[in-house]
């Protein structure tokens, strides 16, 4: 997973946090393999979640649609947007299909109604 901490879109010097899910076995020796890692437990959140099967460039349209949905449903963002990459773009042959990215937009608990995007 990738968490984007910048408040606005940036082309360069983007502050990104990379996260992975660990099993109990992996957790027991994570500091041996990754001595500079920090382990965090993340609380559950209510999010607007969108899965994109395609190229990363198509995420601009997804962001626009989500912004429209947020406004129509009286929702407000609260926290950093998270991307989860299902598979890898490097494993896809030279096609225009791209990979699958799930983007989670954390919602304020004071939001309005929750309808499908």
PyMOL commands that set and color helices and strands:
alter all, ss='L'
color gray80, all
select helices_A, chain A and resi 24-28+30-33+56-72+89-91
alter helices_A, ss='H'
color red, helices_A
select strands_A, chain A and resi 2-4+16-18+47-54+81-86+99-106
alter strands_A, ss='S'
color yellow, strands_A
deselect
rebuild
show_as cartoon
